[in-house]
Amino acid sequence: MRFYLKDWASSYYRFENGDGTQYTIHITTCENGGYYVIVNDSALYLGFDSLDYNGMYEVRHLCGRENIYTKRAVQQILQFHFEKRMVSQDETDE
C-alpha cells in the first residue's frame, strides 16, 4: 500500500464567478499526473499546471455534465489554486 500525502494535496473551494454561477470545487492530485477537479458533484475534469495556447490552464473533461462556462470556471479556480494558494503554501513550508 502506498500513501502520498501533502497538506495542499486536496483543496475545497466554493466560489462565484463573474456571471453569478456558484461552484463547489474539489481539487486533488491524480497519481498519474495532473489534478482531478470535481465540480458541483456532477462533473469531473483533469487539470494540469501547464498553460495551453490561450494562456489558460489546460483542462480535460472526463465525465459528467460539460459546458464551456464550467470549463472556464475550472480554469479560473486552477489559476487561483496554482498561482496564489500553492505559492503561499510553499512559502509556509520553508
The first five atom37 places (N, CA, C, CB, O) and aatype in JSON, in Angstrom:
{
  "aatype": [12, 1, 13, 18, 10, 11, 3, 17, 0, 15, 15, 18, 18, 1, 13, 6, 2, 7, 3, 7, 16, 5, 18, 16, 9, 8, 9, 16, 16, 4, 6, 2, 7, 7, 18, 18, 19, 9, 19, 2, 3, 15, 0, 10, 18, 10, 7, 13, 3, 15, 10, 3, 18, 2, 7, 12, 18, 6, 19, 1, 8, 10, 4, 7, 1, 6, 2, 9, 18, 16, 11, 1, 0, 19, 5, 5, 9, 10, 5, 13, 8, 13, 6, 11, 1, 12, 19, 15, 5, 3, 6, 16, 3, 6],
  "atom_mask": [
    [1, 1, 1, 1, 1],
    [1, 1, 1, 1, 1],
    [1, 1, 1, 1, 1],
    [1, 1, 1, 1, 1],
    [1, 1, 1, 1, 1],
    [1, 1, 1, 1, 1],
    [1, 1, 1, 1, 1],
    [1, 1, 1, 1, 1],
    [1, 1, 1, 1, 1],
    [1, 1, 1, 1, 1],
    [1, 1, 1, 1, 1],
    [1, 1, 1, 1, 1],
    [1, 1, 1, 1, 1],
    [1, 1, 1, 1, 1],
    [1, 1, 1, 1, 1],
    [1, 1, 1, 1, 1],
    [1, 1, 1, 1, 1],
    [1, 1, 1, 0, 1],
    [1, 1, 1, 1, 1],
    [1, 1, 1, 0, 1],
    [1, 1, 1, 1, 1],
    [1, 1, 1, 1, 1],
    [1, 1, 1, 1, 1],
    [1, 1, 1, 1, 1],
    [1, 1, 1, 1, 1],
    [1, 1, 1, 1, 1],
    [1, 1, 1, 1, 1],
    [1, 1, 1, 1, 1],
    [1, 1, 1, 1, 1],
    [1, 1, 1, 1, 1],
    [1, 1, 1, 1, 1],
    [1, 1, 1, 1, 1],
    [1, 1, 1, 0, 1],
    [1, 1, 1, 0, 1],
    [1, 1, 1, 1, 1],
    [1, 1, 1, 1, 1],
    [1, 1, 1, 1, 1],
    [1, 1, 1, 1, 1],
    [1, 1, 1, 1, 1],
    [1, 1, 1, 1, 1],
    [1, 1, 1, 1, 1],
    [1, 1, 1, 1, 1],
    [1, 1, 1, 1, 1],
    [1, 1, 1, 1, 1],
    [1, 1, 1, 1, 1],
    [1, 1, 1, 1, 1],
    [1, 1, 1, 0, 1],
    [1, 1, 1, 1, 1],
    [1, 1, 1, 1, 1],
    [1, 1, 1, 1, 1],
    [1, 1, 1, 1, 1],
    [1, 1, 1, 1, 1],
    [1, 1, 1, 1, 1],
    [1, 1, 1, 1, 1],
    [1, 1, 1, 0, 1],
    [1, 1, 1, 1, 1],
    [1, 1, 1, 1, 1],
    [1, 1, 1, 1, 1],
    [1, 1, 1, 1, 1],
    [1, 1, 1, 1, 1],
    [1, 1, 1, 1, 1],
    [1, 1, 1, 1, 1],
    [1, 1, 1, 1, 1],
    [1, 1, 1, 0, 1],
    [1, 1, 1, 1, 1],
    [1, 1, 1, 1, 1],
    [1, 1, 1, 1, 1],
    [1, 1, 1, 1, 1],
    [1, 1, 1, 1, 1],
    [1, 1, 1, 1, 1],
    [1, 1, 1, 1, 1],
    [1, 1, 1, 1, 1],
    [1, 1, 1, 1, 1],
    [1, 1, 1, 1, 1],
    [1, 1, 1, 1, 1],
    [1, 1, 1, 1, 1],
    [1, 1, 1, 1, 1],
    [1, 1, 1, 1, 1],
    [1, 1, 1, 1, 1],
    [1, 1, 1, 1, 1],
    [1, 1, 1, 1, 1],
    [1, 1, 1, 1, 1],
    [1, 1, 1, 1, 1],
    [1, 1, 1, 1, 1],
    [1, 1, 1, 1, 1],
    [1, 1, 1, 1, 1],
    [1, 1, 1, 1, 1],
    [1, 1, 1, 1, 1],
    [1, 1, 1, 1, 1],
    [1, 1, 1, 1, 1],
    [1, 1, 1, 1, 1],
    [1, 1, 1, 1, 1],
    [1, 1, 1, 1, 1],
    [1, 1, 1, 1, 1]
  ],
  "atom_positions": [
    [[0.84, -1.16, 0.0], [0.0, 0.0, 0.0], [0.9, 1.23, 0.0], [-0.96, -0.01, 1.21], [1.88, 1.3, 0.73]],
    [[0.53, 2.21, -0.84], [1.3, 3.46, -0.91], [0.41, 4.62, -0.49], [1.86, 3.69, -2.32], [-0.78, 4.65, -0.8]],
    [[1.0, 5.56, 0.2], [0.31, 6.78, 0.55], [1.12, 7.96, 0.06], [0.06, 6.87, 2.08], [2.34, 8.01, 0.23]],
    [[0.43, 8.91, -0.54], [1.06, 10.15, -0.96], [0.26, 11.26, -0.31], [1.12, 10.3, -2.54], [-0.9, 11.49, -0.68]],
    [[0.84, 11.93, 0.63], [0.09, 12.93, 1.37], [0.87, 14.23, 1.45], [-0.24, 12.42, 2.77], [2.04, 14.25, 1.85]],
    [[0.23, 15.29, 1.09], [0.74, 16.65, 1.26], [-0.4, 17.46, 1.84], [1.27, 17.27, -0.11], [-1.57, 17.15, 1.62]],
    [[-0.07, 18.49, 2.58], [-1.11, 19.32, 3.17], [-1.98, 19.97, 2.1], [-0.5, 20.39, 4.05], [-3.18, 20.17, 2.3]],
    [[-1.39, 20.3, 0.97], [-2.12, 21.0, -0.08], [-2.64, 20.06, -1.17], [-1.24, 22.06, -0.7], [-3.12, 20.52, -2.2]],
    [[-2.55, 18.75, -0.94], [-2.9, 17.79, -1.99], [-4.39, 17.74, -2.27], [-2.42, 16.41, -1.6], [-4.8, 17.29, -3.34]],
    [[-5.2, 18.19, -1.35], [-6.64, 18.2, -1.57], [-7.17, 19.57, -1.15], [-7.34, 17.06, -0.78], [-6.9, 20.04, -0.04]],
    [[-7.92, 20.19, -2.03], [-8.44, 21.53, -1.75], [-9.93, 21.58, -2.06], [-7.69, 22.6, -2.57], [-10.42, 20.88, -2.94]],
    [[-10.62, 22.42, -1.32], [-12.06, 22.6, -1.47], [-12.33, 24.09, -1.62], [-12.84, 21.99, -0.25], [-11.87, 24.9, -0.82]],
    [[-13.09, 24.44, -2.66], [-13.41, 25.85, -2.91], [-14.91, 25.99, -3.16], [-12.61, 26.39, -4.12], [-15.54, 25.14, -3.79]],
    [[-15.48, 27.07, -2.66], [-16.82, 27.5, -3.04], [-16.65, 28.92, -3.56], [-17.87, 27.42, -1.82], [-16.17, 29.79, -2.83]],
    [[-17.03, 29.14, -4.78], [-16.86, 30.48, -5.33], [-17.93, 30.78, -6.36], [-15.48, 30.64, -5.95], [-18.62, 29.9, -6.86]],
    [[-18.03, 32.06, -6.66], [-18.98, 32.56, -7.64], [-18.19, 33.36, -8.65], [-20.13, 33.42, -6.98], [-17.48, 34.3, -8.28]],
    [[-18.31, 33.01, -9.92], [-17.54, 33.73, -10.93], [-18.34, 34.95, -11.41], [-17.19, 32.8, -12.13], [-19.38, 35.28, -10.84]],
    [[-17.85, 35.61, -12.43], [-18.41, 36.87, -12.89], [-19.86, 36.82, -13.35], [0.0, 0.0, 0.0], [-20.55, 37.84, -13.29]],
    [[-20.34, 35.67, -13.82], [-21.71, 35.61, -14.32], [-22.72, 35.21, -13.24], [-21.8, 34.63, -15.47], [-23.9, 35.04, -13.54]],
    [[-22.26, 35.07, -11.99], [-23.17, 34.78, -10.89], [-23.39, 33.31, -10.6], [0.0, 0.0, 0.0], [-24.11, 32.97, -9.66]],
    [[-22.8, 32.43, -11.37], [-22.94, 30.99, -11.14], [-22.09, 30.59, -9.94], [-22.54, 30.18, -12.41], [-20.94, 31.01, -9.81]],
    [[-22.66, 29.77, -9.07], [-21.93, 29.31, -7.9], [-21.39, 27.92, -8.15], [-22.83, 29.32, -6.65], [-22.06, 27.06, -8.73]],
    [[-20.16, 27.7, -7.71], [-19.49, 26.42, -7.9], [-18.94, 25.9, -6.59], [-18.36, 26.55, -8.94], [-18.48, 26.67, -5.74]],
    [[-19.0, 24.6, -6.42], [-18.3, 23.9, -5.35], [-17.29, 23.0, -6.04], [-19.29, 23.07, -4.42], [-17.65, 22.15, -6.85]],
    [[-16.02, 23.2, -5.71], [-14.95, 22.5, -6.44], [-14.02, 21.81, -5.46], [-14.17, 23.48, -7.33], [-13.59, 22.39, -4.46]],
    [[-13.72, 20.56, -5.76], [-12.72, 19.79, -5.02], [-11.57, 19.53, -5.97], [-13.32, 18.44, -4.46], [-11.78, 19.11, -7.11]],
    [[-10.35, 19.78, -5.53], [-9.15, 19.51, -6.33], [-8.27, 18.56, -5.54], [-8.38, 20.85, -6.69], [-7.97, 18.79, -4.37]],
    [[-7.87, 17.48, -6.19], [-6.98, 16.52, -5.56], [-6.01, 15.99, -6.61], [-7.78, 15.36, -4.91], [-6.32, 15.98, -7.8]],
    [[-4.85, 15.58, -6.18], [-3.84, 15.13, -7.13], [-4.23, 13.79, -7.75], [-2.48, 15.01, -6.45], [-4.87, 12.95, -7.12]],
    [[-3.84, 13.63, -9.0], [-4.03, 12.38, -9.73], [-2.7, 11.63, -9.71], [-4.53, 12.65, -11.2], [-1.66, 12.21, -10.03]],
    [[-2.72, 10.39, -9.36], [-1.48, 9.63, -9.25], [-0.7, 9.58, -10.55], [-1.79, 8.22, -8.8], [0.53, 9.5, -10.53]],
    [[-1.38, 9.64, -11.67], [-0.72, 9.54, -12.98], [-0.35, 10.9, -13.56], [-1.61, 8.81, -13.95], [0.07, 10.99, -14.71]],
    [[-0.51, 11.95, -12.79], [-0.17, 13.29, -13.26], [-1.4, 14.16, -13.39], [0.0, 0.0, 0.0], [-2.46, 13.68, -13.8]],
    [[-1.27, 15.39, -13.06], [-2.39, 16.31, -13.14], [-3.18, 16.34, -11.84], [0.0, 0.0, 0.0], [-2.74, 15.84, -10.8]],
    [[-4.36, 16.94, -11.92], [-5.22, 17.11, -10.75], [-6.65, 16.81, -11.14], [-5.09, 18.54, -10.17], [-7.15, 17.32, -12.15]],
    [[-7.33, 15.99, -10.34], [-8.76, 15.78, -10.54], [-9.48, 17.01, -10.01], [-9.25, 14.48, -9.83], [-9.19, 17.5, -8.92]],
    [[-10.44, 17.5, -10.79], [-11.25, 18.64, -10.39], [-12.7, 18.2, -10.46], [-10.97, 19.9, -11.31], [-13.24, 17.97, -11.54]],
    [[-13.34, 18.09, -9.3], [-14.74, 17.68, -9.21], [-15.57, 18.95, -9.06], [-14.98, 16.68, -8.01], [-15.34, 19.75, -8.15]],
    [[-16.54, 19.12, -9.96], [-17.33, 20.35, -9.99], [-18.77, 20.04, -9.61], [-17.27, 21.01, -11.39], [-19.44, 19.25, -10.28]],
    [[-19.25, 20.65, -8.52], [-20.64, 20.52, -8.07], [-21.1, 19.07, -7.96], [-21.56, 21.28, -9.01], [-22.29, 18.79, -8.11]],
    [[-20.2, 18.16, -7.72], [-20.51, 16.73, -7.63], [-21.22, 16.21, -8.88], [-21.37, 16.45, -6.41], [-21.92, 15.19, -8.82]],
    [[-21.04, 16.89, -10.01], [-21.73, 16.47, -11.23], [-20.83, 16.38, -12.45], [-22.85, 17.43, -11.52], [-21.27, 15.94, -13.51]],
    [[-19.56, 16.79, -12.33], [-18.64, 16.71, -13.46], [-17.22, 16.49, -12.94], [-18.71, 18.01, -14.33], [-16.87, 16.95, -11.86]],
    [[-16.44, 15.79, -13.73], [-15.05, 15.52, -13.38], [-14.15, 15.99, -14.5], [-14.83, 14.01, -13.09], [-14.35, 15.63, -15.66]],
    [[-13.17, 16.79, -14.15], [-12.19, 17.3, -15.1], [-10.81, 16.86, -14.64], [-12.28, 18.86, -15.23], [-10.6, 16.54, -13.47]],
    [[-9.89, 16.85, -15.57], [-8.49, 16.62, -15.26], [-7.76, 17.9, -15.61], [-7.9, 15.38, -16.03], [-7.74, 18.31, -16.77]],
    [[-7.16, 18.54, -14.62], [-6.47, 19.8, -14.84], [-4.97, 19.61, -14.72], [0.0, 0.0, 0.0], [-4.49, 18.7, -14.04]],
    [[-4.24, 20.48, -15.39], [-2.78, 20.42, -15.39], [-2.23, 21.79, -15.02], [-2.23, 19.97, -16.76], [-2.87, 22.81, -15.24]],
    [[-1.03, 21.8, -14.45], [-0.42, 23.07, -14.06], [0.42, 23.66, -15.19], [0.44, 22.89, -12.82], [1.38, 24.39, -14.95]],
    [[0.04, 23.34, -16.41], [0.69, 23.92, -17.59], [-0.33, 24.74, -18.37], [1.32, 22.81, -18.5], [-1.53, 24.45, -18.34]],
    [[0.15, 25.75, -19.05], [-0.74, 26.64, -19.8], [-0.96, 26.12, -21.21], [-0.17, 28.06, -19.86], [-0.05, 25.56, -21.82]],
    [[-2.18, 26.31, -21.73], [-2.46, 25.94, -23.12], [-2.13, 27.12, -24.04], [-3.95, 25.52, -23.28], [-1.57, 28.12, -23.59]],
    [[-2.47, 27.01, -25.3], [-2.13, 28.04, -26.28], [-2.85, 29.36, -26.04], [-2.44, 27.56, -27.67], [-2.44, 30.39, -26.58]],
    [[-3.93, 29.37, -25.23], [-4.64, 30.6, -24.9], [-4.12, 31.25, -23.61], [-6.13, 30.31, -24.76], [-4.63, 32.29, -23.2]],
    [[-3.13, 30.65, -22.99], [-2.62, 31.17, -21.74], [-3.44, 30.78, -20.53], [0.0, 0.0, 0.0], [-3.27, 31.35, -19.45]],
    [[-4.34, 29.81, -20.7], [-5.17, 29.31, -19.6], [-4.64, 27.94, -19.18], [-6.68, 29.23, -20.01], [-3.94, 27.28, -19.96]],
    [[-4.96, 27.51, -17.98], [-4.53, 26.2, -17.53], [-5.27, 25.12, -18.31], [-4.77, 26.03, -16.03], [-6.47, 25.21, -18.56]],
    [[-4.52, 24.1, -18.69], [-5.08, 23.02, -19.52], [-6.06, 22.2, -18.7], [-3.95, 22.12, -20.08], [-5.77, 21.8, -17.57]],
    [[-7.24, 21.95, -19.27], [-8.3, 21.21, -18.61], [-8.92, 20.23, -19.61], [-9.38, 22.17, -18.05], [-9.21, 20.59, -20.75]],
    [[-9.11, 19.0, -19.17], [-9.78, 17.98, -20.0], [-11.01, 17.47, -19.27], [-8.82, 16.8, -20.34], [-10.95, 17.11, -18.09]],
    [[-12.13, 17.43, -19.97], [-13.37, 16.91, -19.39], [-13.31, 15.38, -19.4], [-14.62, 17.42, -20.16], [-13.0, 14.78, -20.43]],
    [[-13.6, 14.76, -18.26], [-13.56, 13.31, -18.18], [-14.95, 12.69, -18.17], [-12.8, 12.88, -16.94], [-15.2, 11.73, -18.9]],
    [[-15.86, 13.23, -17.37], [-17.22, 12.68, -17.34], [-18.17, 13.68, -16.68], [-17.25, 11.32, -16.6], [-17.73, 14.64, -16.05]],
    [[-19.45, 13.42, -16.82], [-20.47, 14.28, -16.24], [-20.88, 15.39, -17.19], [0.0, 0.0, 0.0], [-20.58, 15.35, -18.38]],
    [[-21.57, 16.37, -16.63], [-22.05, 17.5, -17.45], [-20.89, 18.34, -17.93], [-23.03, 18.36, -16.65], [-19.95, 18.62, -17.18]],
    [[-20.97, 18.74, -19.18], [-19.9, 19.54, -19.76], [-20.49, 20.75, -20.47], [-19.06, 18.7, -20.74], [-21.43, 20.63, -21.25]],
    [[-19.92, 21.92, -20.2], [-20.23, 23.12, -20.98], [-19.05, 24.08, -20.88], [-21.54, 23.8, -20.48], [-18.22, 23.95, -19.98]],
    [[-18.98, 25.01, -21.78], [-17.84, 25.9, -21.89], [-17.73, 26.81, -20.66], [-17.96, 26.74, -23.16], [-16.62, 27.18, -20.27]],
    [[-18.85, 27.18, -20.05], [-18.81, 28.06, -18.89], [-18.2, 27.37, -17.67], [-20.21, 28.56, -18.56], [-17.44, 27.98, -16.92]],
    [[-18.55, 26.12, -17.49], [-17.96, 25.36, -16.38], [-16.47, 25.16, -16.62], [-18.66, 23.99, -16.21], [-15.68, 25.25, -15.68]],
    [[-16.08, 24.89, -17.86], [-14.67, 24.72, -18.16], [-13.9, 25.99, -17.85], [-14.47, 24.33, -19.64], [-12.8, 25.93, -17.29]],
    [[-14.45, 27.14, -18.2], [-13.79, 28.43, -17.89], [-13.69, 28.63, -16.38], [-14.57, 29.6, -18.53], [-12.67, 29.13, -15.88]],
    [[-14.73, 28.26, -15.65], [-14.7, 28.39, -14.2], [-13.62, 27.5, -13.6], [-16.07, 28.04, -13.6], [-12.93, 27.9, -12.66]],
    [[-13.47, 26.29, -14.13], [-12.41, 25.39, -13.66], [-11.05, 26.0, -13.93], [-12.53, 24.0, -14.34], [-10.16, 25.93, -13.09]],
    [[-10.88, 26.59, -15.1], [-9.6, 27.25, -15.41], [-9.34, 28.42, -14.46], [-9.6, 27.73, -16.86], [-8.2, 28.63, -14.05]],
    [[-10.38, 29.17, -14.11], [-10.22, 30.29, -13.18], [-9.79, 29.81, -11.8], [-11.52, 31.09, -13.08], [-8.89, 30.39, -11.2]],
    [[-10.42, 28.76, -11.3], [-10.07, 28.29, -9.96], [-8.7, 27.62, -9.97], [-11.13, 27.32, -9.44], [-7.98, 27.68, -8.97]],
    [[-8.33, 26.97, -11.08], [-6.98, 26.4, -11.17], [-5.93, 27.51, -11.17], [-6.85, 25.53, -12.43], [-4.86, 27.35, -10.59]],
    [[-6.23, 28.62, -11.82], [-5.31, 29.76, -11.81], [-5.1, 30.24, -10.38], [-5.84, 30.91, -12.71], [-3.97, 30.46, -9.95]],
    [[-6.2, 30.4, -9.64], [-6.07, 30.8, -8.24], [-5.3, 29.74, -7.46], [-7.46, 31.03, -7.62], [-4.41, 30.06, -6.67]],
    [[-5.64, 28.48, -7.66], [-5.03, 27.38, -6.92], [-3.52, 27.33, -7.14], [-5.66, 26.05, -7.32], [-2.75, 27.23, -6.18]],
    [[-3.09, 27.4, -8.39], [-1.66, 27.27, -8.69], [-0.87, 28.55, -8.42], [-1.48, 26.86, -10.12], [0.26, 28.48, -7.95]],
    [[-1.45, 29.7, -8.73], [-0.69, 30.95, -8.64], [-0.78, 31.63, -7.28], [-1.18, 31.89, -9.69], [0.13, 32.38, -6.91]],
    [[-1.83, 31.38, -6.54], [-1.99, 32.04, -5.25], [-1.82, 31.06, -4.09], [-3.36, 32.72, -5.16], [-0.94, 31.23, -3.25]],
    [[-2.64, 30.04, -4.06], [-2.64, 29.15, -2.9], [-1.37, 28.3, -2.84], [-3.85, 28.24, -2.93], [-0.77, 28.18, -1.77]],
    [[-0.96, 27.71, -3.94], [0.21, 26.84, -3.92], [1.47, 27.64, -3.59], [0.37, 26.12, -5.28], [2.34, 27.15, -2.88]],
    [[1.57, 28.86, -4.09], [2.73, 29.69, -3.8], [2.77, 30.03, -2.31], [2.7, 30.99, -4.65], [3.82, 29.92, -1.68]],
    [[1.64, 30.43, -1.75], [1.62, 30.77, -0.33], [1.87, 29.53, 0.53], [0.28, 31.42, 0.05], [2.5, 29.64, 1.57]],
    [[1.38, 28.37, 0.11], [1.64, 27.14, 0.85], [3.12, 26.77, 0.8], [0.79, 26.0, 0.29], [3.69, 26.36, 1.81]],
    [[3.74, 26.92, -0.36], [5.17, 26.62, -0.49], [5.99, 27.53, 0.4], [5.62, 26.77, -1.95], [6.99, 27.1, 0.97]],
    [[5.6, 28.78, 0.52], [6.32, 29.74, 1.37], [6.25, 29.34, 2.84], [5.76, 31.14, 1.18], [7.21, 29.54, 3.58]],
    [[5.12, 28.78, 3.26], [4.98, 28.39, 4.66], [5.71, 27.09, 4.96], [3.51, 28.26, 5.03], [5.99, 26.8, 6.12]],
    [[6.01, 26.29, 3.94], [6.73, 25.03, 4.13], [8.2, 25.25, 4.45], [6.61, 24.17, 2.91], [8.83, 24.37, 5.04]],
    [[8.75, 26.4, 4.08], [10.18, 26.64, 4.25], [10.59, 26.89, 5.68], [10.59, 27.79, 3.43], [11.77, 27.11, 5.95]]
  ]
}
